[in-house]
Amino acid sequence: MVYILLPPILLLSGMILCRERFGKVGRGIYCALFGILMFVVEGMRYNVGTDYKAYRRIFESLITKELGEFGTDRLEKGYTVTLKILSDGYDDFRIMFALIALVYAVAISIWIYRNSVRPEVSGTAFVMYGMMFYSMNFLRQYTSAVIVLYSFEYIKKKDFLRYLAMVLFAACFHWSALIMIPMYFILQIRIQPIVLTLYFVITGLVMVYSWDLIHFCIDFFEKTGVMFGTLKGELTGREISYGIYMFYFFGYALVFALMFIFRKRIYESKHENAIYLACMFFLVALEFIGIKHAIVSRFGLFFVMPAILGILPETVNAAIGFADDHFKQKKLMRFIVFVFFLGIASVFYAQMIQVGSNGCFPYKIWILK
């Protein structure tokens, strides 16, 4: 019931509060409402999420540890030190989940307020395209992804040094953020038909020769001494040998196709939309490879928020603009556009719930445990 009610609450309240007549005040109230709902749902959960018990054990184990014992710990030090400071003040693991949920809720609400042309679309998409479920798991990597989300500001400003500093800070919470260093340059390449064709070919080759590439990476890292514990676990663990559900790829690919169709209008709206559209492609590419190697799809966490929260609202606007230019029944066509995009999101959301949403279904809170 919680998961069924969230999308209509976020969408309907946003359609009321985010109208032009309410201006920035309406946007602010909506984003605050979104943040409160996300904080309550994520912060009050109990044993919800595949990683819940693992992170609970990590927190409780830190209560008796000293900082000097972290040298051999496989977890990234930014995360463990933060939790250690928290565990010194509290012995209740629920405090950890609540504070992490609060950080996510505030950070994402502020980002939507500042960057989204349609906060109601971004807020609803955060739930329906899986980001809420992702943020209930992968806590180290999702914390890293939130930091990376804010680093995109420096790609827009072409400030590599500050971008690099943000990415390195994000890597203190999960090493995988390091892949975003070369992405500073790659994401500035505008997606056009020729570029897209080249990307498709490269992605296909990676998919075909994936096992050869994995073995090459293992040999290279072991010879150079870079094969640290966490990286070795990712390259040899069980998630490398099986794939994710295919609907992730097809769902994101359909959204990307719509974005690509309306790319001209999207590019004309804001210059940073070219960066966000590139993010959407790499999200699709990683989910495609993830069909064969599940662990690869985890890197998509760094692309899904700027892609969906940033450019999906622009795509809705572009589709509405196209409808206004080509049809006389403007109100009817706007309604059809909204229903169309909502229908795609609903199918994706239903699939996530059907497969358990990374262990987030069914929902339980600690008050009723």
CORFENWO-V534418 format. One record per backbone hydrogen bond with DSSP energy under -1.0 kcal/mol. NH is the residue of the N-H (numbers start at 1). CO is the residue of the C=O. E is the energy in kcal/mol with one decimal. If there is no record, write none. Layout:
nh = (NH NH)
co = (CO CO)
e = (E E)
This chain:
nh = (5 6 9 10 11 12 13 14 15 16 17 18 22 26 27 28 29 30 31 32 33 34 35 36 37 38 39 40 41 42 43 44 46 49 50 52 55 56 57 58 59 60 61 62 69 70 73 78 80 81 82 83 84 85 86 87 88 90 95 97 98 99 100 101 102 103 104 105 106 107 108 109 110 111 112 113 114 115 116 121 122 123 124 125 126 128 129 130 132 134 135 137 142 143 144 145 146 147 148 149 150 151 153 154 156 157 159 163 164 165 166 167 168 169 170 171 172 173 174 177 178 179 180 181 184 185 186 187 189 196 197 198 199 200 201 202 203 204 205 206 207 208 209 213 214 215 216 217 218 219 220 221 222 223 224 226 227 228 232 233 234 235 236 237 240 241 244 248 250 251 252 253 254 255 256 257 258 259 260 261 262 263 266 267 268 269 270 273 274 276 277 278 279 280 281 282 283 284 285 286 287 288 289 290 291 292 293 294 295 296 299 300 301 302 303 304 307 308 309 311 312 315 316 317 318 319 320 321 322 323 324 325 326 327 330 333 334 335 336 337 338 339 340 341 342 343 344 345 346 347 348 349 350 351 352 353 354 355 356 357 360 360 361 366)
co = (1 2 5 6 7 8 9 10 11 12 13 14 19 22 23 24 25 26 27 28 29 30 31 32 33 34 35 36 37 38 39 40 364 359 358 49 51 52 53 54 55 56 57 58 66 67 70 172 76 77 78 79 80 81 82 83 84 86 92 93 94 95 96 97 98 99 100 101 102 103 104 105 106 107 108 109 110 111 112 118 118 119 120 121 122 124 125 127 126 130 131 134 138 139 140 141 142 143 144 145 146 147 150 151 152 153 154 159 160 161 162 163 164 165 166 167 169 170 170 174 175 176 177 178 181 182 182 183 186 192 193 194 195 196 197 198 199 200 201 202 203 204 205 209 210 211 212 213 214 215 216 217 218 219 220 221 221 226 228 229 230 231 232 233 237 238 290 245 246 247 248 249 250 251 252 253 254 255 256 257 258 260 262 263 264 265 266 270 271 272 273 274 275 276 277 278 279 280 281 282 283 284 285 286 288 289 289 242 239 293 296 297 298 299 300 300 303 304 305 307 308 311 312 313 314 315 316 317 318 319 320 321 322 323 328 329 330 331 332 333 334 335 336 337 338 339 340 341 342 343 344 345 346 347 348 349 350 351 353 352 356 357 356 44)
e = (-2.3 -1.7 -2.0 -2.6 -2.8 -2.5 -2.0 -1.5 -2.3 -1.2 -2.8 -2.5 -1.4 -1.8 -1.8 -2.7 -2.5 -2.4 -2.7 -2.1 -2.5 -2.9 -2.3 -2.4 -2.4 -2.4 -2.5 -2.5 -2.6 -2.5 -2.7 -1.8 -2.0 -2.4 -2.6 -1.3 -2.5 -2.0 -2.3 -2.0 -2.2 -2.5 -2.3 -1.3 -1.9 -1.7 -1.2 -1.7 -2.0 -2.7 -1.4 -2.4 -2.5 -2.3 -1.8 -3.2 -1.7 -1.6 -1.7 -1.5 -2.2 -2.5 -2.4 -2.3 -2.0 -2.4 -2.4 -2.7 -2.6 -2.5 -2.6 -2.1 -2.4 -2.0 -2.5 -2.3 -2.2 -2.4 -2.1 -1.0 -2.0 -3.1 -1.7 -2.6 -2.1 -2.6 -2.6 -1.3 -1.8 -2.6 -2.1 -1.6 -3.5 -2.0 -1.9 -2.3 -2.2 -1.7 -2.3 -2.3 -1.3 -1.1 -1.2 -1.7 -2.1 -1.3 -3.1 -1.9 -3.1 -2.2 -2.1 -2.4 -2.6 -2.0 -2.4 -2.1 -1.0 -1.8 -1.5 -1.8 -2.1 -1.7 -2.0 -1.6 -1.3 -1.2 -1.7 -2.6 -1.9 -3.2 -2.2 -2.1 -2.5 -2.5 -2.1 -2.3 -2.7 -2.5 -2.3 -2.4 -2.2 -2.3 -2.7 -2.2 -2.5 -2.4 -2.2 -2.5 -2.4 -2.5 -2.7 -2.9 -2.2 -2.2 -2.0 -1.6 -1.4 -2.4 -2.5 -2.1 -1.9 -2.2 -1.6 -1.3 -1.2 -1.4 -2.0 -1.0 -2.2 -2.8 -2.2 -2.7 -2.1 -1.7 -2.6 -2.4 -1.8 -2.2 -2.8 -2.2 -1.7 -1.5 -2.2 -3.3 -1.8 -1.1 -1.3 -1.4 -1.3 -1.8 -2.5 -1.6 -1.9 -1.8 -1.9 -2.2 -2.1 -2.1 -2.8 -2.3 -2.1 -2.1 -2.2 -1.9 -1.0 -1.7 -2.3 -3.6 -1.7 -1.5 -1.5 -1.5 -1.6 -1.6 -1.7 -2.3 -2.0 -2.8 -1.9 -1.4 -1.0 -2.1 -2.2 -2.2 -2.5 -2.5 -2.3 -2.7 -2.3 -2.3 -2.6 -1.7 -1.2 -1.8 -2.1 -2.4 -2.5 -2.1 -2.2 -2.4 -2.3 -2.5 -2.5 -2.4 -2.6 -2.4 -1.9 -2.1 -2.3 -2.0 -2.0 -2.8 -2.6 -2.1 -2.0 -2.3 -2.4 -1.9 -1.2 -2.2 -1.1 -1.4 -1.4 -2.0)
